[in-house]
Amino acid sequence: MSELARLRWKCRRGMLELDLLFRDFLATGYARLDADGQRCFDQLLDYPDAVLLEWLMGRIQPTDRDVAALVQRIRSTVAD
């Protein structure tokens, strides 16, 4: 299985909002991440759906700087 296919599978969540956000980011923004950003994205997908939704909707901010920067990048990539 390719890395992108593995990530596509890992992006499948229990919430339609997250499915759409991650699908769009994989299609438009993931390839522009450097290796550290791609690793951070893979780790981001390990967080619970409820936490991810709060972060991606901008209701709360992640405490980790790298995660916060990636969340902002996902939000801005998808909003474009």
mmCIF file as gemmi writes it, N, C-alpha and C atoms, coordinates in Angstrom:
data_model
loop_
_atom_site.group_PDB
_atom_site.id
_atom_site.type_symbol
_atom_site.label_atom_id
_atom_site.label_alt_id
_atom_site.label_comp_id
_atom_site.label_asym_id
_atom_site.label_entity_id
_atom_site.label_seq_id
_atom_site.pdbx_PDB_ins_code
_atom_site.Cartn_x
_atom_site.Cartn_y
_atom_site.Cartn_z
_atom_site.occupancy
_atom_site.B_iso_or_equiv
_atom_site.pdbx_formal_charge
_atom_site.auth_seq_id
_atom_site.auth_asym_id
_atom_site.pdbx_PDB_model_num
ATOM 1 N N . MET Axp A 1 ? 0.858 -1.177 0 1 0 ? 1 A 1
ATOM 2 C CA . MET Axp A 1 ? 0 0 0 1 0 ? 1 A 1
ATOM 3 C C . MET Axp A 1 ? 0.9 1.234 0 1 0 ? 1 A 1
ATOM 4 N N . SER Axp A 2 ? 0.583 2.188 -0.847 1 0 ? 2 A 1
ATOM 5 C CA . SER Axp A 2 ? 1.388 3.41 -0.913 1 0 ? 2 A 1
ATOM 6 C C . SER Axp A 2 ? 1.127 4.283 0.322 1 0 ? 2 A 1
ATOM 7 N N . GLU Axp A 3 ? 2.049 5.186 0.568 1 0 ? 3 A 1
ATOM 8 C CA . GLU Axp A 3 ? 1.913 6.09 1.712 1 0 ? 3 A 1
ATOM 9 C C . GLU Axp A 3 ? 0.65 6.938 1.597 1 0 ? 3 A 1
ATOM 10 N N . LEU Axp A 4 ? 0.372 7.445 0.422 1 0 ? 4 A 1
ATOM 11 C CA . LEU Axp A 4 ? -0.821 8.272 0.229 1 0 ? 4 A 1
ATOM 12 C C . LEU Axp A 4 ? -2.099 7.461 0.435 1 0 ? 4 A 1
ATOM 13 N N . ALA Axp A 5 ? -2.115 6.237 -0.035 1 0 ? 5 A 1
ATOM 14 C CA . ALA Axp A 5 ? -3.281 5.371 0.17 1 0 ? 5 A 1
ATOM 15 C C . ALA Axp A 5 ? -3.464 5.07 1.656 1 0 ? 5 A 1
ATOM 16 N N . ARG Axp A 6 ? -2.361 4.85 2.36 1 0 ? 6 A 1
ATOM 17 C CA . ARG Axp A 6 ? -2.434 4.594 3.804 1 0 ? 6 A 1
ATOM 18 C C . ARG Axp A 6 ? -3.004 5.807 4.522 1 0 ? 6 A 1
ATOM 19 N N . LEU Axp A 7 ? -2.547 7 4.14 1 0 ? 7 A 1
ATOM 20 C CA . LEU Axp A 7 ? -3.059 8.224 4.76 1 0 ? 7 A 1
ATOM 21 C C . LEU Axp A 7 ? -4.526 8.454 4.417 1 0 ? 7 A 1
ATOM 22 N N . ARG Axp A 8 ? -4.897 8.184 3.174 1 0 ? 8 A 1
ATOM 23 C CA . ARG Axp A 8 ? -6.302 8.323 2.787 1 0 ? 8 A 1
ATOM 24 C C . ARG Axp A 8 ? -7.179 7.452 3.691 1 0 ? 8 A 1
ATOM 25 N N . TRP Axp A 9 ? -6.725 6.236 3.924 1 0 ? 9 A 1
ATOM 26 C CA . TRP Axp A 9 ? -7.468 5.327 4.792 1 0 ? 9 A 1
ATOM 27 C C . TRP Axp A 9 ? -7.498 5.857 6.228 1 0 ? 9 A 1
ATOM 28 N N . LYS Axp A 10 ? -6.383 6.365 6.702 1 0 ? 10 A 1
ATOM 29 C CA . LYS Axp A 10 ? -6.302 6.883 8.07 1 0 ? 10 A 1
ATOM 30 C C . LYS Axp A 10 ? -7.146 8.15 8.241 1 0 ? 10 A 1
ATOM 31 N N . CYS Axp A 11 ? -7.37 8.889 7.155 1 0 ? 11 A 1
ATOM 32 C CA . CYS Axp A 11 ? -8.18 10.117 7.194 1 0 ? 11 A 1
ATOM 33 C C . CYS Axp A 11 ? -9.671 9.826 7.285 1 0 ? 11 A 1
ATOM 34 N N . ARG Axp A 12 ? -10.064 8.599 7.032 1 0 ? 12 A 1
ATOM 35 C CA . ARG Axp A 12 ? -11.481 8.255 7.137 1 0 ? 12 A 1
ATOM 36 C C . ARG Axp A 12 ? -11.857 8.282 8.606 1 0 ? 12 A 1
ATOM 37 N N . ARG Axp A 13 ? -12.743 9.192 8.946 1 0 ? 13 A 1
ATOM 38 C CA . ARG Axp A 13 ? -13.109 9.405 10.346 1 0 ? 13 A 1
ATOM 39 C C . ARG Axp A 13 ? -14.58 9.061 10.552 1 0 ? 13 A 1
ATOM 40 N N . GLY Axp A 14 ? -15.051 9.318 11.739 1 0 ? 14 A 1
ATOM 41 C CA . GLY Axp A 14 ? -16.463 9.092 12.042 1 0 ? 14 A 1
ATOM 42 C C . GLY Axp A 14 ? -17.311 10.33 11.846 1 0 ? 14 A 1
ATOM 43 N N . MET Axp A 15 ? -16.71 11.412 11.381 1 0 ? 15 A 1
ATOM 44 C CA . MET Axp A 15 ? -17.438 12.672 11.192 1 0 ? 15 A 1
ATOM 45 C C . MET Axp A 15 ? -17.253 13.157 9.762 1 0 ? 15 A 1
ATOM 46 N N . LEU Axp A 16 ? -18.35 13.48 9.12 1 0 ? 16 A 1
ATOM 47 C CA . LEU Axp A 16 ? -18.297 13.946 7.742 1 0 ? 16 A 1
ATOM 48 C C . LEU Axp A 16 ? -17.424 15.188 7.597 1 0 ? 16 A 1
ATOM 49 N N . GLU Axp A 17 ? -17.508 16.113 8.559 1 0 ? 17 A 1
ATOM 50 C CA . GLU Axp A 17 ? -16.721 17.343 8.493 1 0 ? 17 A 1
ATOM 51 C C . GLU Axp A 17 ? -15.23 17.036 8.409 1 0 ? 17 A 1
ATOM 52 N N . LEU Axp A 18 ? -14.771 16.125 9.247 1 0 ? 18 A 1
ATOM 53 C CA . LEU Axp A 18 ? -13.354 15.758 9.242 1 0 ? 18 A 1
ATOM 54 C C . LEU Axp A 18 ? -12.993 15.014 7.96 1 0 ? 18 A 1
ATOM 55 N N . ASP Axp A 19 ? -13.864 14.129 7.52 1 0 ? 19 A 1
ATOM 56 C CA . ASP Axp A 19 ? -13.598 13.413 6.262 1 0 ? 19 A 1
ATOM 57 C C . ASP Axp A 19 ? -13.373 14.397 5.127 1 0 ? 19 A 1
ATOM 58 N N . LEU Axp A 20 ? -14.216 15.4 5.021 1 0 ? 20 A 1
ATOM 59 C CA . LEU Axp A 20 ? -14.114 16.377 3.942 1 0 ? 20 A 1
ATOM 60 C C . LEU Axp A 20 ? -12.865 17.243 4.07 1 0 ? 20 A 1
ATOM 61 N N . LEU Axp A 21 ? -12.59 17.706 5.277 1 0 ? 21 A 1
ATOM 62 C CA . LEU Axp A 21 ? -11.395 18.537 5.492 1 0 ? 21 A 1
ATOM 63 C C . LEU Axp A 21 ? -10.125 17.777 5.141 1 0 ? 21 A 1
ATOM 64 N N . PHE Axp A 22 ? -10.003 16.573 5.639 1 0 ? 22 A 1
ATOM 65 C CA . PHE Axp A 22 ? -8.79 15.801 5.391 1 0 ? 22 A 1
ATOM 66 C C . PHE Axp A 22 ? -8.685 15.367 3.93 1 0 ? 22 A 1
ATOM 67 N N . ARG Axp A 23 ? -9.798 14.998 3.323 1 0 ? 23 A 1
ATOM 68 C CA . ARG Axp A 23 ? -9.776 14.62 1.905 1 0 ? 23 A 1
ATOM 69 C C . ARG Axp A 23 ? -9.288 15.786 1.049 1 0 ? 23 A 1
ATOM 70 N N . ASP Axp A 24 ? -9.825 16.975 1.319 1 0 ? 24 A 1
ATOM 71 C CA . ASP Axp A 24 ? -9.43 18.156 0.552 1 0 ? 24 A 1
ATOM 72 C C . ASP Axp A 24 ? -7.968 18.515 0.803 1 0 ? 24 A 1
ATOM 73 N N . PHE Axp A 25 ? -7.515 18.405 2.048 1 0 ? 25 A 1
ATOM 74 C CA . PHE Axp A 25 ? -6.124 18.724 2.346 1 0 ? 25 A 1
ATOM 75 C C . PHE Axp A 25 ? -5.173 17.739 1.667 1 0 ? 25 A 1
ATOM 76 N N . LEU Axp A 26 ? -5.513 16.462 1.694 1 0 ? 26 A 1
ATOM 77 C CA . LEU Axp A 26 ? -4.67 15.47 1.012 1 0 ? 26 A 1
ATOM 78 C C . LEU Axp A 26 ? -4.572 15.765 -0.478 1 0 ? 26 A 1
ATOM 79 N N . ALA Axp A 27 ? -5.664 16.23 -1.055 1 0 ? 27 A 1
ATOM 80 C CA . ALA Axp A 27 ? -5.689 16.505 -2.493 1 0 ? 27 A 1
ATOM 81 C C . ALA Axp A 27 ? -4.933 17.778 -2.86 1 0 ? 27 A 1
ATOM 82 N N . THR Axp A 28 ? -4.912 18.764 -1.962 1 0 ? 28 A 1
ATOM 83 C CA . THR Axp A 28 ? -4.366 20.067 -2.345 1 0 ? 28 A 1
ATOM 84 C C . THR Axp A 28 ? -3.169 20.55 -1.547 1 0 ? 28 A 1
ATOM 85 N N . GLY Axp A 29 ? -2.993 20.074 -0.32 1 0 ? 29 A 1
ATOM 86 C CA . GLY Axp A 29 ? -1.95 20.656 0.519 1 0 ? 29 A 1
ATOM 87 C C . GLY Axp A 29 ? -0.884 19.71 1.036 1 0 ? 29 A 1
ATOM 88 N N . TYR Axp A 30 ? -1.204 18.443 1.139 1 0 ? 30 A 1
ATOM 89 C CA . TYR Axp A 30 ? -0.267 17.496 1.75 1 0 ? 30 A 1
ATOM 90 C C . TYR Axp A 30 ? 1.059 17.433 1.014 1 0 ? 30 A 1
ATOM 91 N N . ALA Axp A 31 ? 1.02 17.403 -0.31 1 0 ? 31 A 1
ATOM 92 C CA . ALA Axp A 31 ? 2.252 17.271 -1.107 1 0 ? 31 A 1
ATOM 93 C C . ALA Axp A 31 ? 3.192 18.455 -0.92 1 0 ? 31 A 1
ATOM 94 N N . ARG Axp A 32 ? 2.666 19.588 -0.483 1 0 ? 32 A 1
ATOM 95 C CA . ARG Axp A 32 ? 3.497 20.778 -0.267 1 0 ? 32 A 1
ATOM 96 C C . ARG Axp A 32 ? 4.189 20.79 1.094 1 0 ? 32 A 1
ATOM 97 N N . LEU Axp A 33 ? 3.857 19.834 1.95 1 0 ? 33 A 1
ATOM 98 C CA . LEU Axp A 33 ? 4.511 19.746 3.263 1 0 ? 33 A 1
ATOM 99 C C . LEU Axp A 33 ? 5.898 19.147 3.1 1 0 ? 33 A 1
ATOM 100 N N . ASP Axp A 34 ? 6.836 19.6 3.938 1 0 ? 34 A 1
ATOM 101 C CA . ASP Axp A 34 ? 8.143 18.95 3.97 1 0 ? 34 A 1
ATOM 102 C C . ASP Axp A 34 ? 8.01 17.642 4.759 1 0 ? 34 A 1
ATOM 103 N N . ALA Axp A 35 ? 9.094 16.905 4.877 1 0 ? 35 A 1
ATOM 104 C CA . ALA Axp A 35 ? 9.055 15.59 5.549 1 0 ? 35 A 1
ATOM 105 C C . ALA Axp A 35 ? 8.576 15.711 6.997 1 0 ? 35 A 1
ATOM 106 N N . ASP Axp A 36 ? 9.027 16.749 7.704 1 0 ? 36 A 1
ATOM 107 C CA . ASP Axp A 36 ? 8.576 16.938 9.092 1 0 ? 36 A 1
ATOM 108 C C . ASP Axp A 36 ? 7.076 17.232 9.148 1 0 ? 36 A 1
ATOM 109 N N . GLY Axp A 37 ? 6.604 18.046 8.221 1 0 ? 37 A 1
ATOM 110 C CA . GLY Axp A 37 ? 5.187 18.355 8.159 1 0 ? 37 A 1
ATOM 111 C C . GLY Axp A 37 ? 4.351 17.132 7.85 1 0 ? 37 A 1
ATOM 112 N N . GLN Axp A 38 ? 4.844 16.283 6.965 1 0 ? 38 A 1
ATOM 113 C CA . GLN Axp A 38 ? 4.13 15.059 6.639 1 0 ? 38 A 1
ATOM 114 C C . GLN Axp A 38 ? 4.079 14.108 7.826 1 0 ? 38 A 1
ATOM 115 N N . ARG Axp A 39 ? 5.176 14.028 8.574 1 0 ? 39 A 1
ATOM 116 C CA . ARG Axp A 39 ? 5.17 13.202 9.797 1 0 ? 39 A 1
ATOM 117 C C . ARG Axp A 39 ? 4.195 13.779 10.822 1 0 ? 39 A 1
ATOM 118 N N . CYS Axp A 40 ? 4.172 15.101 10.943 1 0 ? 40 A 1
ATOM 119 C CA . CYS Axp A 40 ? 3.26 15.758 11.872 1 0 ? 40 A 1
ATOM 120 C C . CYS Axp A 40 ? 1.805 15.478 11.479 1 0 ? 40 A 1
ATOM 121 N N . PHE Axp A 41 ? 1.52 15.503 10.179 1 0 ? 41 A 1
ATOM 122 C CA . PHE Axp A 41 ? 0.167 15.211 9.709 1 0 ? 41 A 1
ATOM 123 C C . PHE Axp A 41 ? -0.222 13.774 10.079 1 0 ? 41 A 1
ATOM 124 N N . ASP Axp A 42 ? 0.669 12.836 9.879 1 0 ? 42 A 1
ATOM 125 C CA . ASP Axp A 42 ? 0.405 11.447 10.233 1 0 ? 42 A 1
ATOM 126 C C . ASP Axp A 42 ? 0.113 11.338 11.729 1 0 ? 42 A 1
ATOM 127 N N . GLN Axp A 43 ? 0.878 12.026 12.548 1 0 ? 43 A 1
ATOM 128 C CA . GLN Axp A 43 ? 0.659 12.008 14 1 0 ? 43 A 1
ATOM 129 C C . GLN Axp A 43 ? -0.635 12.719 14.386 1 0 ? 43 A 1
ATOM 130 N N . LEU Axp A 44 ? -0.963 13.785 13.656 1 0 ? 44 A 1
ATOM 131 C CA . LEU Axp A 44 ? -2.206 14.516 13.916 1 0 ? 44 A 1
ATOM 132 C C . LEU Axp A 44 ? -3.411 13.595 13.806 1 0 ? 44 A 1
ATOM 133 N N . LEU Axp A 45 ? -3.35 12.669 12.865 1 0 ? 45 A 1
ATOM 134 C CA . LEU Axp A 45 ? -4.466 11.761 12.638 1 0 ? 45 A 1
ATOM 135 C C . LEU Axp A 45 ? -4.665 10.76 13.777 1 0 ? 45 A 1
ATOM 136 N N . ASP Axp A 46 ? -3.743 10.71 14.732 1 0 ? 46 A 1
ATOM 137 C CA . ASP Axp A 46 ? -3.889 9.831 15.888 1 0 ? 46 A 1
ATOM 138 C C . ASP Axp A 46 ? -4.75 10.447 16.986 1 0 ? 46 A 1
ATOM 139 N N . TYR Axp A 47 ? -5.021 11.754 16.888 1 0 ? 47 A 1
ATOM 140 C CA . TYR Axp A 47 ? -5.845 12.413 17.902 1 0 ? 47 A 1
ATOM 141 C C . TYR Axp A 47 ? -7.313 12.022 17.735 1 0 ? 47 A 1
ATOM 142 N N . PRO Axp A 48 ? -8.077 12.076 18.832 1 0 ? 48 A 1
ATOM 143 C CA . PRO Axp A 48 ? -9.51 11.749 18.747 1 0 ? 48 A 1
ATOM 144 C C . PRO Axp A 48 ? -10.266 12.742 17.851 1 0 ? 48 A 1
ATOM 145 N N . ASP Axp A 49 ? -11.325 12.256 17.235 1 0 ? 49 A 1
ATOM 146 C CA . ASP Axp A 49 ? -12.123 13.087 16.333 1 0 ? 49 A 1
ATOM 147 C C . ASP Axp A 49 ? -12.62 14.368 16.998 1 0 ? 49 A 1
ATOM 148 N N . ALA Axp A 50 ? -13.078 14.262 18.231 1 0 ? 50 A 1
ATOM 149 C CA . ALA Axp A 50 ? -13.633 15.439 18.917 1 0 ? 50 A 1
ATOM 150 C C . ALA Axp A 50 ? -12.574 16.538 19.064 1 0 ? 50 A 1
ATOM 151 N N . VAL Axp A 51 ? -11.352 16.152 19.387 1 0 ? 51 A 1
ATOM 152 C CA . VAL Axp A 51 ? -10.259 17.122 19.52 1 0 ? 51 A 1
ATOM 153 C C . VAL Axp A 51 ? -9.922 17.721 18.166 1 0 ? 51 A 1
ATOM 154 N N . LEU Axp A 52 ? -9.81 16.886 17.153 1 0 ? 52 A 1
ATOM 155 C CA . LEU Axp A 52 ? -9.51 17.376 15.807 1 0 ? 52 A 1
ATOM 156 C C . LEU Axp A 52 ? -10.559 18.366 15.329 1 0 ? 52 A 1
ATOM 157 N N . LEU Axp A 53 ? -11.813 18.073 15.569 1 0 ? 53 A 1
ATOM 158 C CA . LEU Axp A 53 ? -12.885 18.962 15.137 1 0 ? 53 A 1
ATOM 159 C C . LEU Axp A 53 ? -12.773 20.318 15.829 1 0 ? 53 A 1
ATOM 160 N N . GLU Axp A 54 ? -12.505 20.316 17.125 1 0 ? 54 A 1
ATOM 161 C CA . GLU Axp A 54 ? -12.347 21.584 17.854 1 0 ? 54 A 1
ATOM 162 C C . GLU Axp A 54 ? -11.197 22.402 17.289 1 0 ? 54 A 1
ATOM 163 N N . TRP Axp A 55 ? -10.078 21.748 17.004 1 0 ? 55 A 1
ATOM 164 C CA . TRP Axp A 55 ? -8.921 22.442 16.446 1 0 ? 55 A 1
ATOM 165 C C . TRP Axp A 55 ? -9.214 22.982 15.058 1 0 ? 55 A 1
ATOM 166 N N . LEU Axp A 56 ? -9.773 22.137 14.204 1 0 ? 56 A 1
ATOM 167 C CA . LEU Axp A 56 ? -9.977 22.52 12.816 1 0 ? 56 A 1
ATOM 168 C C . LEU Axp A 56 ? -11.107 23.528 12.634 1 0 ? 56 A 1
ATOM 169 N N . MET Axp A 57 ? -12.017 23.599 13.581 1 0 ? 57 A 1
ATOM 170 C CA . MET Axp A 57 ? -13.061 24.615 13.544 1 0 ? 57 A 1
ATOM 171 C C . MET Axp A 57 ? -12.59 25.915 14.204 1 0 ? 57 A 1
ATOM 172 N N . GLY Axp A 58 ? -11.401 25.881 14.806 1 0 ? 58 A 1
ATOM 173 C CA . GLY Axp A 58 ? -10.837 27.075 15.42 1 0 ? 58 A 1
ATOM 174 C C . GLY Axp A 58 ? -11.4 27.4 16.786 1 0 ? 58 A 1
ATOM 175 N N . ARG Axp A 59 ? -12.043 26.447 17.408 1 0 ? 59 A 1
ATOM 176 C CA . ARG Axp A 59 ? -12.626 26.682 18.732 1 0 ? 59 A 1
ATOM 177 C C . ARG Axp A 59 ? -11.576 26.645 19.837 1 0 ? 59 A 1
ATOM 178 N N . ILE Axp A 60 ? -10.566 25.79 19.666 1 0 ? 60 A 1
ATOM 179 C CA . ILE Axp A 60 ? -9.432 25.743 20.6 1 0 ? 60 A 1
ATOM 180 C C . ILE Axp A 60 ? -8.152 25.611 19.791 1 0 ? 60 A 1
ATOM 181 N N . GLN Axp A 61 ? -7.036 25.93 20.41 1 0 ? 61 A 1
ATOM 182 C CA . GLN Axp A 61 ? -5.729 25.856 19.759 1 0 ? 61 A 1
ATOM 183 C C . GLN Axp A 61 ? -4.92 24.716 20.366 1 0 ? 61 A 1
ATOM 184 N N . PRO Axp A 62 ? -4.235 23.951 19.537 1 0 ? 62 A 1
ATOM 185 C CA . PRO Axp A 62 ? -3.333 22.925 20.066 1 0 ? 62 A 1
ATOM 186 C C . PRO Axp A 62 ? -2.199 23.585 20.851 1 0 ? 62 A 1
ATOM 187 N N . THR Axp A 63 ? -1.727 22.92 21.87 1 0 ? 63 A 1
ATOM 188 C CA . THR Axp A 63 ? -0.625 23.478 22.653 1 0 ? 63 A 1
ATOM 189 C C . THR Axp A 63 ? 0.721 23.248 21.98 1 0 ? 63 A 1
ATOM 190 N N . ASP Axp A 64 ? 0.832 22.204 21.185 1 0 ? 64 A 1
ATOM 191 C CA . ASP Axp A 64 ? 2.067 21.919 20.457 1 0 ? 64 A 1
ATOM 192 C C . ASP Axp A 64 ? 2.179 22.878 19.265 1 0 ? 64 A 1
ATOM 193 N N . ARG Axp A 65 ? 3.305 23.58 19.168 1 0 ? 65 A 1
ATOM 194 C CA . ARG Axp A 65 ? 3.497 24.579 18.106 1 0 ? 65 A 1
ATOM 195 C C . ARG Axp A 65 ? 3.425 23.987 16.706 1 0 ? 65 A 1
ATOM 196 N N . ASP Axp A 66 ? 4.043 22.845 16.513 1 0 ? 66 A 1
ATOM 197 C CA . ASP Axp A 66 ? 4.04 22.215 15.195 1 0 ? 66 A 1
ATOM 198 C C . ASP Axp A 66 ? 2.635 21.785 14.783 1 0 ? 66 A 1
ATOM 199 N N . VAL Axp A 67 ? 1.912 21.217 15.726 1 0 ? 67 A 1
ATOM 200 C CA . VAL Axp A 67 ? 0.536 20.801 15.453 1 0 ? 67 A 1
ATOM 201 C C . VAL Axp A 67 ? -0.332 22.024 15.177 1 0 ? 67 A 1
ATOM 202 N N . ALA Axp A 68 ? -0.156 23.081 15.963 1 0 ? 68 A 1
ATOM 203 C CA . ALA Axp A 68 ? -0.935 24.31 15.756 1 0 ? 68 A 1
ATOM 204 C C . ALA Axp A 68 ? -0.669 24.893 14.372 1 0 ? 68 A 1
ATOM 205 N N . ALA Axp A 69 ? 0.57 24.905 13.943 1 0 ? 69 A 1
ATOM 206 C CA . ALA Axp A 69 ? 0.912 25.434 12.618 1 0 ? 69 A 1
ATOM 207 C C . ALA Axp A 69 ? 0.286 24.574 11.524 1 0 ? 69 A 1
ATOM 208 N N . LEU Axp A 70 ? 0.308 23.267 11.702 1 0 ? 70 A 1
ATOM 209 C CA . LEU Axp A 70 ? -0.283 22.37 10.712 1 0 ? 70 A 1
ATOM 210 C C . LEU Axp A 70 ? -1.797 22.535 10.662 1 0 ? 70 A 1
ATOM 211 N N . VAL Axp A 71 ? -2.426 22.64 11.809 1 0 ? 71 A 1
ATOM 212 C CA . VAL Axp A 71 ? -3.879 22.858 11.849 1 0 ? 71 A 1
ATOM 213 C C . VAL Axp A 71 ? -4.219 24.139 11.095 1 0 ? 71 A 1
ATOM 214 N N . GLN Axp A 72 ? -3.465 25.195 11.342 1 0 ? 72 A 1
ATOM 215 C CA . GLN Axp A 72 ? -3.714 26.46 10.631 1 0 ? 72 A 1
ATOM 216 C C . GLN Axp A 72 ? -3.522 26.283 9.126 1 0 ? 72 A 1
ATOM 217 N N . ARG Axp A 73 ? -2.522 25.539 8.763 1 0 ? 73 A 1
ATOM 218 C CA . ARG Axp A 73 ? -2.263 25.307 7.331 1 0 ? 73 A 1
ATOM 219 C C . ARG Axp A 73 ? -3.41 24.519 6.689 1 0 ? 73 A 1
ATOM 220 N N . ILE Axp A 74 ? -3.91 23.523 7.392 1 0 ? 74 A 1
ATOM 221 C CA . ILE Axp A 74 ? -5.04 22.759 6.872 1 0 ? 74 A 1
ATOM 222 C C . ILE Axp A 74 ? -6.254 23.679 6.718 1 0 ? 74 A 1
ATOM 223 N N . ARG Axp A 75 ? -6.501 24.474 7.736 1 0 ? 75 A 1
ATOM 224 C CA . ARG Axp A 75 ? -7.653 25.389 7.69 1 0 ? 75 A 1
ATOM 225 C C . ARG Axp A 75 ? -7.517 26.365 6.52 1 0 ? 75 A 1
ATOM 226 N N . SER Axp A 76 ? -6.334 26.917 6.308 1 0 ? 76 A 1
ATOM 227 C CA . SER Axp A 76 ? -6.173 27.901 5.237 1 0 ? 76 A 1
ATOM 228 C C . SER Axp A 76 ? -6.152 27.234 3.857 1 0 ? 76 A 1
ATOM 229 N N . THR Axp A 77 ? -5.591 26.038 3.751 1 0 ? 77 A 1
ATOM 230 C CA . THR Axp A 77 ? -5.558 25.336 2.469 1 0 ? 77 A 1
ATOM 231 C C . THR Axp A 77 ? -6.964 24.985 2.019 1 0 ? 77 A 1
ATOM 232 N N . VAL Axp A 78 ? -7.761 24.515 2.933 1 0 ? 78 A 1
ATOM 233 C CA . VAL Axp A 78 ? -9.117 24.105 2.6 1 0 ? 78 A 1
ATOM 234 C C . VAL Axp A 78 ? -10.004 25.315 2.336 1 0 ? 78 A 1
ATOM 235 N N . ALA Axp A 79 ? -9.724 26.437 3.006 1 0 ? 79 A 1
ATOM 236 C CA . ALA Axp A 79 ? -10.53 27.642 2.823 1 0 ? 79 A 1
ATOM 237 C C . ALA Axp A 79 ? -10.265 28.312 1.487 1 0 ? 79 A 1
ATOM 238 N N . ASP Axp A 80 ? -9.106 28.061 0.891 1 0 ? 80 A 1
ATOM 239 C CA . ASP Axp A 80 ? -8.752 28.711 -0.392 1 0 ? 80 A 1
ATOM 240 C C . ASP Axp A 80 ? -9.627 28.287 -1.53 1 0 ? 80 A 1
